[in-house]
Amino acid sequence: MSNVTSLSQVAPGVQAFYDRNLLSRAQPNDIHGRFGQKRPVSQRSGNQIKFRRYSQLAAATNALVEGVTPAGSSLSVTDVTSTLVQYGDFVTLTDMVSMTNQDAVVTEATDVLGDQAGTTIDQVRRDVLVAGSNVAYASAVANRLALVNKLTGPDLDKAIRFLKGQNAKFMKEGMAASTGIGTGPVRKAFIGLVHPDVEYDLEAITGFRPVSDYGTQEGVIEDEIGAYKNIRFVTSTNCKIWTDATTALTAGYKGVTKNDVYATLIIAAEAYGVSPLAGNAMSTYVKALGSAGTADPLEQRSTVGWKATTITTILNQAWMIRLESLASV
């Protein structure tokens, strides 16, 4: 079939290009994976990873007695074990696409698949994190069904107080002020993951400082929108929404028959872990026309696909809190 542009052999350099192209599209979407401990699983070392956490020792406040050895303390260990999971998808291209399309179809396919891969992995990680055990509801209502309000400054203040009360560690150092008009310092901070719909309400909160008002732009996180006291916010449309999740529809807030509920995650350092399979965390697969053998006897189909092997694990429930709220129309 001399008229078919066939990828019967994908040279290493070409394959590397496709891999880079897909990964460049996938990685920016993965905001829920950016702020966890990175603990890759070595190949051929099993499909599980064990995280081990040592609990803090109680303060030794009893004065020593001269010549008397104290009883000492014992270490307390908590192990968290997770199992790798695979995700993936592919598209099929016909020989007619190869013969008639003016675009670089495989490159375009890796672009589209890269976006899909990034969104998939980000949502998988998100669903692990929003299942955490610590949750607070806007205006201190009892549960999700009872929500009637957007996120407010006091809601954020209480989340900060909660994490500080758990001795959670900040994820980002402070940023100094500058001589720029209207700029100011940024405190040491936890990370907040927020949907753009809730970002709209955040910007109306007294004390919220947009990125443009930081004293310096050095160290600004990709997709960062601003800060409130000890929280720096990163935004994504992948942040969790429960549609029509309240008891009734409150006017002025998003929803159709009932209100949509938005999750804003406030995360401290070492709250969760991200464990890709080392060397094979995400791969691109380009299969040529006819590569399916007898399943494609007329060489009519080629495929482009991706596969990811990873797992996300909450390591310390006390260092993460989920704020649930409505979002203004």
Backbone as numpy.savetxt, mean C-alpha at the origin, in Angstrom:
# Nx Ny Nz CAx CAy CAz Cx Cy Cz
4.62 -18.55 -42.26 3.76 -17.36 -42.26 4.66 -16.12 -42.26
5.21 -15.80 -43.41 6.21 -14.75 -43.50 5.65 -13.37 -43.25
4.30 -13.18 -43.38 3.70 -11.86 -43.18 3.40 -11.56 -41.73
3.69 -12.50 -40.83 3.41 -12.31 -39.40 4.68 -11.89 -38.69
4.57 -10.79 -37.92 5.70 -10.40 -37.07 5.64 -11.24 -35.81
6.47 -12.23 -35.74 6.39 -13.21 -34.67 7.51 -13.00 -33.66
7.14 -13.12 -32.39 8.14 -13.05 -31.31 8.56 -14.46 -30.94
9.05 -15.19 -31.95 9.39 -16.58 -31.70 10.53 -16.73 -30.71
11.38 -15.71 -30.67 12.44 -15.71 -29.67 12.56 -14.30 -29.12
12.37 -14.15 -27.83 12.50 -12.85 -27.19 13.90 -12.76 -26.60
14.70 -11.89 -27.21 16.09 -11.75 -26.75 16.11 -11.23 -25.32
17.16 -11.55 -24.54 17.23 -11.10 -23.14 17.05 -9.60 -22.98
17.64 -8.83 -23.89 17.51 -7.38 -23.78 16.09 -6.92 -23.99
15.39 -7.56 -24.93 13.99 -7.21 -25.19 13.13 -7.60 -23.99
13.36 -8.79 -23.45 12.60 -9.24 -22.27 12.84 -8.30 -21.10
14.09 -7.85 -20.93 14.40 -6.92 -19.85 13.64 -5.61 -20.03
13.49 -5.18 -21.28 12.72 -3.96 -21.55 11.27 -4.14 -21.13
10.67 -5.28 -21.49 9.28 -5.53 -21.12 9.14 -5.59 -19.60
10.10 -6.23 -18.92 10.05 -6.31 -17.46 10.09 -4.91 -16.85
11.02 -4.08 -17.32 11.14 -2.72 -16.78 9.89 -1.91 -17.07
9.34 -2.08 -18.26 8.15 -1.33 -18.66 6.97 -1.67 -17.75
6.79 -2.95 -17.48 5.69 -3.36 -16.61 5.92 -2.87 -15.18
7.13 -3.06 -14.67 7.40 -2.69 -13.29 7.29 -1.19 -13.07
7.70 -0.40 -14.07 7.62 1.06 -13.93 6.18 1.51 -13.80
5.24 0.76 -14.38 3.83 1.09 -14.27 3.23 0.52 -12.99
3.75 -0.61 -12.53 3.17 -1.29 -11.37 3.58 -0.64 -10.05
4.83 -0.25 -9.93 5.35 0.17 -8.63 4.73 1.47 -8.09
4.53 2.51 -8.92 3.94 3.73 -8.35 2.55 3.52 -7.75
1.80 2.54 -8.25 0.46 2.29 -7.73 0.47 1.66 -6.34
1.57 1.06 -5.96 1.60 0.21 -4.77 1.89 1.03 -3.52
1.00 1.96 -3.14 1.27 2.77 -1.96 1.12 1.96 -0.68
0.27 0.92 -0.70 0.06 0.14 0.51 1.25 -0.78 0.81
2.16 -0.92 -0.14 3.34 -1.74 0.10 4.58 -0.94 0.44
4.50 0.39 0.32 5.71 1.21 0.47 6.21 1.34 1.89
5.32 1.20 2.87 5.66 1.61 4.22 5.79 0.44 5.21
5.87 -0.77 4.67 6.08 -1.94 5.53 7.54 -2.37 5.54
7.88 -3.22 6.48 9.20 -3.84 6.48 9.35 -4.68 5.21
10.46 -4.55 4.52 10.72 -5.35 3.33 11.52 -6.58 3.73
10.89 -7.74 3.64 11.55 -9.00 4.03 11.34 -10.03 2.93
12.16 -9.98 1.86 12.00 -10.94 0.76 12.21 -12.37 1.22
11.50 -13.30 0.58 11.66 -14.73 0.83 12.64 -15.27 -0.21
13.70 -15.89 0.23 14.69 -16.45 -0.70 14.07 -17.58 -1.51
14.47 -17.67 -2.76 14.00 -18.77 -3.59 14.51 -20.10 -3.04
13.68 -21.12 -3.21 13.99 -22.50 -2.78 14.21 -22.60 -1.26
13.53 -21.70 -0.53 13.62 -21.78 0.93 12.25 -21.98 1.56
11.33 -22.53 0.78 9.98 -22.73 1.27 9.07 -21.59 0.89
7.79 -21.76 1.15 6.80 -20.75 0.76 6.28 -19.94 1.94
6.97 -20.01 3.08 6.53 -19.28 4.26 7.65 -18.40 4.79
7.25 -17.35 5.48 8.20 -16.50 6.18 7.72 -16.30 7.61
8.67 -16.29 8.53 8.34 -16.10 9.94 8.94 -14.78 10.42
8.07 -13.89 10.92 8.52 -12.66 11.55 8.54 -12.90 13.05
9.58 -12.42 13.70 9.70 -12.60 15.15 9.81 -11.23 15.82
8.99 -11.02 16.83 8.99 -9.75 17.56 9.27 -10.03 19.03
10.20 -9.26 19.59 10.52 -9.35 21.02 9.79 -8.24 21.76
9.04 -8.60 22.77 8.28 -7.62 23.54 9.21 -6.81 24.43
8.79 -5.58 24.73 9.58 -4.74 25.61 9.59 -5.29 27.02
10.69 -5.05 27.71 10.79 -5.44 29.12 10.19 -4.36 29.99
9.59 -4.76 31.10 9.07 -3.79 32.05 10.21 -3.00 32.67
9.94 -1.76 33.03 10.96 -0.93 33.65 11.43 -1.56 34.96
12.74 -1.55 35.17 13.33 -2.13 36.39 13.45 -1.04 37.44
12.34 -0.77 38.14 12.27 0.38 39.05 12.68 0.06 40.49
12.87 -1.24 40.79 13.28 -1.59 42.16 14.78 -1.34 42.32
15.12 -0.65 43.38 16.53 -0.36 43.65 17.29 -1.65 43.96
18.51 -1.74 43.48 19.34 -2.90 43.78 19.75 -2.89 45.25
19.79 -4.07 45.83 20.28 -4.24 47.19 21.76 -4.61 47.12
22.55 -3.93 47.90 23.98 -4.15 47.84 24.32 -5.63 48.04
25.07 -6.19 47.09 25.52 -7.57 47.19 24.48 -8.61 46.80
23.28 -8.18 46.40 22.20 -9.12 46.07 21.89 -9.05 44.58
21.98 -10.21 43.91 21.68 -10.27 42.47 20.16 -10.28 42.28
19.64 -9.39 41.43 18.19 -9.37 41.20 17.74 -10.61 40.43
16.44 -10.80 40.36 15.89 -12.00 39.71 16.11 -12.00 38.20
16.20 -10.82 37.61 16.36 -10.75 36.15 15.02 -10.83 35.43
15.07 -10.70 34.14 13.85 -10.72 33.31 13.98 -11.77 32.22
12.85 -12.14 31.67 12.83 -13.11 30.58 12.34 -12.43 29.31
12.93 -12.82 28.19 12.49 -12.29 26.91 11.18 -12.95 26.50
10.30 -12.16 25.92 9.02 -12.67 25.41 9.02 -12.52 23.89
8.72 -13.62 23.20 8.81 -13.64 21.74 7.44 -13.92 21.14
7.10 -13.18 20.09 5.89 -13.43 19.31 6.29 -13.72 17.88
5.87 -14.87 17.35 6.16 -15.23 15.97 4.90 -15.05 15.12
5.09 -14.46 13.94 4.00 -14.29 12.97 4.45 -14.95 11.67
3.70 -15.96 11.23 4.06 -16.71 10.03 3.07 -16.43 8.90
3.61 -16.21 7.70 2.78 -15.95 6.53 3.21 -16.83 5.37
2.28 -17.13 4.48 2.52 -18.00 3.33 2.40 -17.19 2.04
3.36 -17.35 1.15 3.36 -16.64 -0.12 2.12 -16.97 -0.95
1.64 -15.99 -1.70 0.48 -16.14 -2.58 0.86 -15.59 -3.95
0.32 -16.20 -5.01 0.58 -15.73 -6.36 -0.66 -15.05 -6.95
-0.40 -14.03 -7.77 -1.43 -13.33 -8.52 -0.92 -13.13 -9.94
-1.82 -13.01 -10.90 -1.37 -12.78 -12.27 -2.52 -12.74 -13.25
-2.19 -12.30 -14.47 -3.18 -12.25 -15.54 -2.43 -12.14 -16.87
-3.14 -12.26 -17.97 -2.51 -12.14 -19.29 -3.55 -11.67 -20.30
-3.05 -11.20 -21.44 -3.91 -10.86 -22.57 -3.45 -11.66 -23.77
-4.38 -11.97 -24.63 -4.08 -12.73 -25.85 -4.13 -11.79 -27.05
-3.12 -11.87 -27.89 -3.03 -11.06 -29.11 -3.11 -11.99 -30.31
-3.95 -11.65 -31.28 -4.06 -12.50 -32.46 -3.00 -12.14 -33.50
-2.82 -13.03 -34.45 -1.86 -12.75 -35.51 -2.30 -11.54 -36.33
-3.61 -11.32 -36.45 -4.10 -10.17 -37.19 -3.70 -8.86 -36.51
-3.69 -8.86 -35.17 -3.24 -7.68 -34.45 -1.79 -7.39 -34.80
-0.99 -8.42 -34.79 0.43 -8.26 -35.10 0.64 -7.77 -36.52
-0.19 -8.25 -37.46 0.01 -7.94 -38.87 -0.57 -6.59 -39.28
-1.57 -6.08 -38.55 -2.29 -4.91 -39.03 -2.19 -3.69 -38.14
-1.79 -3.85 -36.87 -1.80 -2.72 -35.96 -0.52 -1.90 -36.11
-0.65 -0.59 -36.14 0.50 0.29 -36.29 1.24 0.52 -34.97
0.60 0.21 -33.85 1.24 0.42 -32.56 2.17 -0.74 -32.21
3.09 -0.45 -31.28 3.92 -1.52 -30.70 3.05 -2.24 -29.66
2.30 -3.23 -30.14 1.22 -3.79 -29.33 1.74 -4.43 -28.05
2.84 -5.15 -28.10 3.35 -5.81 -26.90 3.75 -4.77 -25.86
4.38 -3.69 -26.30 4.75 -2.62 -25.37 3.50 -2.00 -24.76
2.49 -1.75 -25.59 1.24 -1.20 -25.06 0.59 -2.18 -24.09
0.68 -3.47 -24.40 0.10 -4.48 -23.52 0.80 -4.49 -22.17
2.13 -4.36 -22.18 2.84 -4.34 -20.89 2.50 -3.09 -20.10
2.21 -1.98 -20.79 1.76 -0.78 -20.08 0.45 -1.06 -19.34
-0.51 -1.61 -20.08 -1.83 -1.87 -19.50 -1.73 -2.92 -18.39
-0.96 -3.97 -18.62 -0.80 -5.02 -17.62 -0.05 -4.50 -16.40
0.90 -3.58 -16.62 1.61 -2.99 -15.49 0.68 -2.24 -14.57
-0.23 -1.45 -15.17 -1.22 -0.76 -14.35 -2.10 -1.75 -13.60
-2.50 -2.83 -14.29 -3.34 -3.84 -13.64 -2.59 -4.52 -12.49
-1.32 -4.86 -12.73 -0.52 -5.53 -11.70 -0.36 -4.64 -10.48
-0.04 -3.36 -10.70 0.12 -2.45 -9.58 -1.15 -2.29 -8.78
-2.28 -2.14 -9.49 -3.56 -1.99 -8.81 -3.92 -3.27 -8.05
-3.68 -4.42 -8.67 -4.00 -5.69 -8.03 -3.23 -5.87 -6.72
-1.91 -5.72 -6.79 -1.09 -5.95 -5.60 -1.40 -4.92 -4.52
-1.64 -3.67 -4.95 -1.95 -2.64 -3.97 -3.26 -2.94 -3.25
-4.27 -3.39 -3.99 -5.55 -3.69 -3.36 -5.46 -4.93 -2.47
-4.65 -5.90 -2.87 -4.45 -7.09 -2.03 -3.80 -6.68 -0.72
-2.77 -5.84 -0.80 -2.11 -5.38 0.43 -3.08 -4.55 1.28
-3.83 -3.67 0.61 -4.81 -2.83 1.31 -5.80 -3.67 2.11
-6.31 -4.74 1.50 -7.33 -5.54 2.16 -6.78 -6.24 3.40
-5.47 -6.54 3.41 -4.85 -7.08 4.62 -4.82 -6.00 5.70
-4.40 -4.80 5.32 -4.20 -3.74 6.31 -5.52 -3.23 6.89
-6.57 -3.13 6.06 -7.84 -2.61 6.59 -8.57 -3.64 7.45
-8.04 -4.85 7.50 -8.61 -5.86 8.40 -7.98 -5.81 9.79
-7.15 -4.80 10.04 -6.53 -4.66 11.36 -7.55 -4.49 12.46
-7.14 -4.76 13.67 -8.07 -4.82 14.80 -8.38 -3.46 15.42
-7.61 -2.41 15.11 -7.84 -1.11 15.72 -8.57 -0.20 14.74
-9.75 0.26 15.14 -10.56 1.10 14.28 -11.24 2.17 15.11
-11.33 3.36 14.53 -12.08 4.46 15.16 -12.99 5.07 14.09
-14.13 5.57 14.53 -15.13 6.09 13.61 -15.28 7.60 13.80
-15.44 8.30 12.68 -15.55 9.76 12.72 -16.62 10.21 13.71
-16.27 11.23 14.47 -17.16 11.79 15.50 -17.48 10.79 16.60
-16.64 9.74 16.71 -16.72 8.77 17.82 -18.05 8.03 17.88
-18.66 7.77 16.72 -19.87 6.94 16.73 -19.49 5.49 17.00
-20.50 4.66 17.20 -20.25 3.31 17.69 -19.71 2.36 16.62
-20.13 2.53 15.37 -19.74 1.57 14.35 -19.92 2.18 12.95
-19.62 1.40 11.95 -19.70 1.86 10.56 -21.12 2.24 10.16
-22.07 1.48 10.60 -23.46 1.76 10.25 -23.92 3.12 10.74
-23.35 3.56 11.86 -23.80 4.79 12.49 -23.09 6.04 11.98
-22.17 5.91 11.05 -21.40 7.06 10.59 -22.29 8.10 9.91
-22.08 9.37 10.29 -22.86 10.47 9.71 -21.97 11.68 9.43
-20.65 11.53 9.58 -19.79 12.70 9.50 -18.49 12.39 8.74
-17.86 13.45 8.26 -16.55 13.36 7.62 -15.45 13.32 8.68
-14.21 13.13 8.22 -13.05 13.11 9.11 -12.78 14.52 9.62
-12.45 14.66 10.90 -12.20 15.97 11.50 -10.86 15.97 12.22
-10.43 17.16 12.62 -9.19 17.29 13.37 -9.17 16.46 14.65
-10.24 16.50 15.48 -10.24 15.68 16.69 -10.11 14.18 16.40
-10.66 13.69 15.29 -10.50 12.28 14.94 -9.02 11.96 14.71
-8.33 12.84 14.00 -6.90 12.64 13.74 -6.10 12.76 15.03
-6.48 13.72 15.89 -5.77 13.89 17.16 -5.84 12.63 18.01
-7.01 12.00 18.02 -7.17 10.78 18.82 -6.36 9.62 18.24
-6.26 9.55 16.90 -5.44 8.51 16.29 -3.98 8.70 16.63
-3.51 9.95 16.61 -2.13 10.24 16.99 -1.90 9.87 18.44
-2.84 10.23 19.30 -2.71 9.91 20.73 -2.66 8.40 20.93
-3.51 7.66 20.19 -3.51 6.21 20.32 -2.15 5.62 19.98
-1.58 6.01 18.84 -0.30 5.44 18.42 0.82 5.83 19.37
0.82 7.08 19.80 1.85 7.49 20.76 1.71 6.71 22.07
0.48 6.43 22.46 0.24 5.66 23.69 0.71 4.23 23.59
0.87 3.72 22.37 1.39 2.37 22.15 2.89 2.36 21.95
3.54 3.52 22.18 4.98 3.67 21.94 5.36 3.37 20.50
4.44 3.67 19.57 4.72 3.45 18.15 5.78 4.44 17.68
6.59 3.99 16.73 7.69 4.81 16.21 7.23 5.59 14.98
7.70 6.83 14.90 7.41 7.62 13.72 8.11 7.02 12.50
7.50 7.22 11.32 8.09 6.71 10.09 8.97 7.74 9.40
8.70 9.03 9.65 9.43 10.08 8.97 9.95 11.10 9.98
11.19 11.55 9.75 11.76 12.60 10.58 11.12 13.93 10.24
11.28 14.90 11.14 10.74 16.22 10.90 11.47 16.94 9.79
10.82 17.97 9.25 11.39 18.79 8.20 11.44 20.23 8.70
12.60 20.86 8.59 12.79 22.19 9.16 12.05 23.25 8.36
11.83 24.39 9.02 11.23 25.54 8.34 12.25 26.17 7.40
11.75 27.03 6.52 12.63 27.77 5.62 12.25 29.25 5.67
12.93 30.04 4.88 12.64 31.47 4.84 11.52 31.80 3.85
10.99 30.76 3.18 9.93 30.98 2.19 8.65 31.49 2.85
8.01 32.44 2.21 6.77 33.02 2.74 5.67 31.96 2.75
5.02 31.82 3.89 3.91 30.89 4.00 4.31 29.45 4.25
5.61 29.18 4.32 6.05 27.81 4.57 6.30 27.61 6.06
6.46 26.35 6.46 6.70 26.07 7.87 7.27 24.68 8.06
7.64 24.35 9.29 8.22 23.03 9.56 7.16 21.93 9.52
7.64 20.70 9.38 6.77 19.53 9.43 7.29 18.63 10.55
6.39 18.17 11.40 6.79 17.36 12.55 7.22 15.96 12.14
7.87 15.26 13.07 8.05 13.82 12.91 6.67 13.20 12.72
6.60 12.17 11.89 5.26 11.78 11.48 5.07 10.29 11.27
3.83 9.85 11.52 3.31 8.59 11.03 2.86 8.82 9.59
2.49 7.76 8.88 2.02 7.86 7.51 0.51 7.61 7.48
-0.22 8.48 6.77 -1.64 8.29 6.56 -1.92 7.98 5.10
-2.68 6.93 4.84 -3.07 6.56 3.48 -4.53 6.95 3.30
-4.79 7.84 2.34 -6.10 8.48 2.27 -6.60 8.53 0.84
-7.90 8.37 0.67 -8.54 8.45 -0.65 -8.68 9.92 -1.05
-8.60 10.24 -2.36 -8.78 11.64 -2.78 -10.09 12.27 -2.33
-11.16 11.48 -2.19 -12.42 12.03 -1.70 -12.29 12.55 -0.27
-11.50 11.84 0.54 -11.27 12.28 1.93 -10.20 13.38 1.97
-9.28 13.35 1.00 -8.30 14.43 0.87 -9.00 15.78 0.79
-10.11 15.82 0.06 -10.90 17.05 -0.07 -11.32 17.58 1.30
-11.72 16.69 2.20 -12.12 17.11 3.54 -10.91 17.44 4.41
-9.82 16.72 4.22 -8.61 16.99 4.99 -8.13 18.42 4.81
-8.19 18.88 3.57 -7.65 20.20 3.27 -8.44 21.32 3.95
-9.63 21.01 4.42 -10.45 22.00 5.12 -10.21 22.00 6.63
-9.41 21.06 7.12 -9.16 20.95 8.56 -8.12 21.97 8.98
-8.42 22.73 10.01 -7.45 23.70 10.54 -6.21 22.98 11.02
-5.06 23.43 10.53 -3.80 22.79 10.91 -3.24 21.89 9.82
-4.05 21.60 8.80 -3.52 20.81 7.68 -2.59 21.69 6.85
-1.41 21.15 6.53 -0.42 21.90 5.75 -0.17 21.17 4.44
-0.52 21.74 3.29 -0.25 21.07 2.02 1.24 20.99 1.73
1.60 20.07 0.89 3.02 19.86 0.55 3.67 21.16 0.07
2.92 21.95 -0.67 3.49 23.19 -1.21 3.91 24.17 -0.13
3.42 23.98 1.11 3.78 24.87 2.22 4.85 24.29 3.13
5.41 23.13 2.77 6.51 22.59 3.56 7.71 23.54 3.45
8.53 23.55 4.50 9.72 24.37 4.47 10.74 23.94 3.45
10.70 22.67 3.05 11.58 22.13 2.03 10.84 21.06 1.26
11.22 20.86 0.00 10.62 19.80 -0.81 11.49 18.55 -0.82
12.64 18.62 -0.18 13.49 17.43 -0.07 12.86 16.44 0.90
12.78 15.19 0.48 12.19 14.18 1.34 10.69 14.04 1.21
10.07 14.81 0.30 8.64 14.65 0.07 8.39 13.29 -0.57
7.39 12.57 -0.08 7.08 11.22 -0.54 6.28 11.30 -1.84
6.51 10.35 -2.73 5.70 10.28 -3.93 4.22 10.16 -3.55
3.37 10.97 -4.18 1.93 11.01 -3.93 1.56 11.65 -2.60
2.52 12.29 -1.93 2.21 12.98 -0.67 1.42 14.25 -0.95
0.42 14.51 -0.11 -0.43 15.68 -0.31 -0.28 16.73 0.79
0.19 16.33 1.97 0.32 17.29 3.04 0.42 16.61 4.40
0.38 17.42 5.46 0.58 16.90 6.80 -0.38 17.57 7.78
-0.74 16.82 8.81 -1.50 17.36 9.93 -0.81 16.88 11.20
-0.24 17.80 11.96 0.48 17.48 13.19 1.47 16.33 12.94
1.24 15.15 13.54 2.20 14.04 13.40 1.80 13.02 12.34
1.06 13.46 11.32 0.68 12.55 10.23 1.02 13.21 8.90
1.71 12.48 8.03 1.92 12.92 6.65 1.11 12.00 5.74
0.34 12.60 4.85 -0.65 11.85 4.08 -0.19 11.58 2.65
-0.45 10.34 2.22 -0.22 9.90 0.84 -1.58 9.47 0.29
-1.87 9.82 -0.95 -3.21 9.60 -1.49 -3.21 8.58 -2.63
-4.31 7.84 -2.73 -4.50 6.88 -3.82 -5.98 6.55 -3.93
-6.45 6.36 -5.16 -7.82 5.91 -5.37 -8.00 4.45 -4.97
-6.89 3.75 -4.67 -7.00 2.36 -4.21 -7.35 2.25 -2.73
-7.36 3.37 -2.00 -7.74 3.30 -0.59 -9.17 2.76 -0.49
-9.44 2.04 0.58 -10.66 1.25 0.70 -11.91 2.09 0.83
-12.94 1.71 0.06 -14.29 2.28 0.18 -15.28 1.14 0.36
-16.16 1.27 1.36 -17.29 0.36 1.49 -18.51 1.12 0.98
-19.07 0.68 -0.13 -20.18 1.42 -0.73 -21.49 1.12 -0.01
-22.33 2.17 0.09 -23.66 2.04 0.73 -23.57 1.28 2.05
-22.69 1.75 2.93 -22.35 0.97 4.12 -22.98 1.46 5.41
-23.68 2.57 5.37 -24.28 3.10 6.60 -25.75 2.71 6.70
-26.37 3.08 7.81 -27.78 2.75 8.02 -28.69 3.54 7.08
-28.35 4.81 6.88 -29.20 5.68 6.05 -28.31 6.63 5.27
-28.91 7.41 4.40 -28.18 8.38 3.59 -28.19 9.74 4.27
-26.99 10.24 4.60 -26.86 11.58 5.16 -26.55 12.55 4.03
-27.37 13.58 3.90 -27.22 14.53 2.80 -25.87 15.23 2.87
-25.28 15.49 1.71 -24.02 16.21 1.65 -22.80 15.31 1.61
-23.04 14.00 1.69 -21.92 13.05 1.67 -22.12 12.02 0.57
-21.03 11.45 0.09 -21.08 10.53 -1.04 -21.82 9.26 -0.69
-22.59 8.78 -1.66 -23.38 7.57 -1.51 -24.62 7.67 -2.37
-25.29 6.56 -2.58 -26.48 6.54 -3.42 -27.73 6.36 -2.56
-27.97 5.14 -2.10 -29.11 4.92 -1.21 -28.69 5.03 0.26
-27.41 4.76 0.51 -26.81 4.95 1.83 -25.44 5.59 1.59
-24.74 5.94 2.65 -23.44 6.60 2.47 -22.31 5.61 2.26
-21.35 6.00 1.42 -20.11 5.26 1.28 -19.21 5.56 2.47
-18.47 4.56 2.90 -17.55 4.72 4.04 -16.12 4.54 3.55
-15.25 5.45 3.97 -13.86 5.48 3.52 -12.92 5.11 4.67
-11.91 4.30 4.34 -10.89 3.94 5.33 -9.66 4.81 5.13
-9.21 5.44 6.21 -7.93 6.15 6.23 -7.03 5.42 7.20
-5.94 4.87 6.69 -5.02 4.09 7.52 -3.91 4.99 8.05
-3.69 4.96 9.36 -2.57 5.68 9.98 -1.59 4.63 10.47
-0.37 4.69 9.95 0.58 3.59 10.11 1.87 4.09 10.75
2.35 3.35 11.73 3.64 3.63 12.35 4.70 2.69 11.79
5.95 2.96 12.11 7.05 2.13 11.63 6.90 0.70 12.13
7.24 -0.26 11.27 7.28 -1.68 11.59 5.91 -2.25 11.95
4.85 -1.60 11.49 3.51 -2.11 11.78 3.19 -3.35 10.96
3.75 -3.42 9.74 3.45 -4.57 8.88 4.66 -4.90 8.03
4.62 -6.09 7.43 5.72 -6.55 6.60 5.26 -6.89 5.20
6.15 -6.68 4.23 5.91 -7.02 2.83 6.98 -8.00 2.41
6.55 -9.17 1.92 7.49 -10.25 1.63 7.31 -10.77 0.21
8.03 -10.18 -0.76 8.01 -10.74 -2.12 8.97 -11.91 -2.21
8.79 -12.74 -3.23 9.72 -13.82 -3.50 10.95 -13.22 -4.16
12.09 -13.32 -3.53 13.31 -12.70 -4.04 13.62 -13.16 -5.46
13.90 -12.20 -6.34 14.28 -12.51 -7.70 13.10 -12.87 -8.60
11.92 -13.01 -8.02 10.76 -13.40 -8.83 9.49 -12.76 -8.26
9.64 -11.55 -7.71 8.50 -10.89 -7.08 7.43 -10.56 -8.11
7.87 -10.09 -9.27 6.94 -9.83 -10.36 7.66 -10.05 -11.68
7.06 -10.84 -12.56 7.70 -11.18 -13.82 6.73 -10.97 -14.97
7.31 -10.67 -16.15 6.55 -10.51 -17.38 6.77 -11.73 -18.25
5.71 -12.18 -18.92 5.80 -13.36 -19.78 5.28 -13.01 -21.18
6.14 -13.13 -22.16 5.78 -12.88 -23.55 5.88 -14.20 -24.31
4.76 -14.68 -24.81 4.71 -15.95 -25.53 4.41 -15.68 -27.00
5.20 -16.26 -27.87 5.13 -15.98 -29.30 3.94 -16.67 -29.97
3.61 -16.21 -31.18 2.63 -16.91 -32.00 3.05 -18.36 -32.17
2.16 -19.27 -31.89 2.46 -20.69 -32.06 3.18 -21.32 -30.91
3.52 -20.55 -29.87 4.27 -21.13 -28.76 3.45 -22.13 -27.96
2.13 -22.10 -28.14 1.27 -23.07 -27.45 1.29 -24.44 -28.11
2.07 -24.60 -29.19 2.21 -25.90 -29.83 0.93 -26.34 -30.51
0.50 -27.56 -30.22 -0.68 -28.10 -30.89 -1.96 -27.35 -30.53
-1.94 -26.56 -29.43 -3.11 -25.76 -29.07 -3.25 -24.53 -29.97
-2.22 -24.23 -30.73 -2.25 -23.09 -31.65 -1.59 -23.51 -32.97
-2.18 -24.48 -33.69 -1.52 -25.06 -34.86 -1.32 -24.09 -36.01
-2.12 -23.02 -36.07 -1.99 -22.06 -37.17 -1.27 -20.78 -36.74
-0.64 -20.82 -35.57 0.11 -19.67 -35.05 -0.74 -18.40 -35.10
-1.90 -18.47 -34.47 -2.84 -17.36 -34.50 -2.85 -16.53 -33.21
-2.20 -17.03 -32.16 -2.30 -16.36 -30.88 -0.94 -16.24 -30.20
-0.68 -15.04 -29.66 0.44 -14.82 -28.75 -0.13 -14.24 -27.46
0.62 -14.27 -26.40 0.14 -13.76 -25.12 1.19 -12.91 -24.43
0.73 -11.98 -23.63 1.59 -11.19 -22.76 0.96 -11.23 -21.38
1.73 -11.54 -20.36 1.15 -11.66 -19.03 2.12 -11.28 -17.93
1.63 -11.29 -16.71 2.45 -11.00 -15.54 2.07 -11.95 -14.41
3.00 -12.14 -13.51 2.76 -12.97 -12.32 3.56 -12.39 -11.16
2.91 -12.29 -10.01 3.57 -11.77 -8.81 3.43 -12.77 -7.68
4.48 -12.89 -6.89 4.49 -13.79 -5.74 4.88 -12.97 -4.52
3.95 -12.81 -3.58 4.21 -11.93 -2.45 3.21 -12.21 -1.34
3.41 -11.57 -0.20 2.47 -11.65 0.91 2.65 -10.40 1.77
1.57 -9.93 2.37 1.59 -8.79 3.28 1.08 -9.26 4.64
1.75 -8.84 5.70 1.45 -9.36 7.03 1.43 -8.24 8.06
0.36 -8.10 8.83 0.37 -7.18 9.97 1.24 -7.78 11.06
2.23 -7.02 11.50 3.17 -7.52 12.50 2.85 -7.03 13.90
2.32 -5.84 13.99 1.98 -5.29 15.31 0.70 -4.48 15.18
-0.42 -5.07 15.63 -1.71 -4.42 15.50 -1.75 -3.06 16.21
-0.97 -2.93 17.29 -1.02 -1.71 18.09 -0.37 -0.52 17.40
0.34 -0.75 16.31 1.04 0.33 15.62 0.34 0.73 14.32
-0.95 0.50 14.28 -1.74 0.85 13.11 -3.18 1.10 13.56
-3.82 2.11 12.98 -5.21 2.35 13.29 -5.94 2.76 12.01
-7.16 2.31 11.89 -8.01 2.62 10.73 -9.09 3.61 11.15
-9.12 4.75 10.47 -10.18 5.73 10.71 -11.22 5.57 9.61
-12.48 5.41 10.00 -13.55 5.29 9.02 -14.41 6.54 9.07
-14.76 7.05 7.88 -15.51 8.29 7.82 -16.32 8.36 6.54
-17.18 9.36 6.44 -17.83 9.69 5.20 -16.95 10.67 4.44
-17.36 11.01 3.21 -16.63 11.99 2.40 -17.63 12.95 1.79
-17.31 14.22 1.84 -18.21 15.24 1.32 -18.43 15.10 -0.17
-19.61 15.44 -0.62 -19.93 15.44 -2.05 -19.13 16.54 -2.74
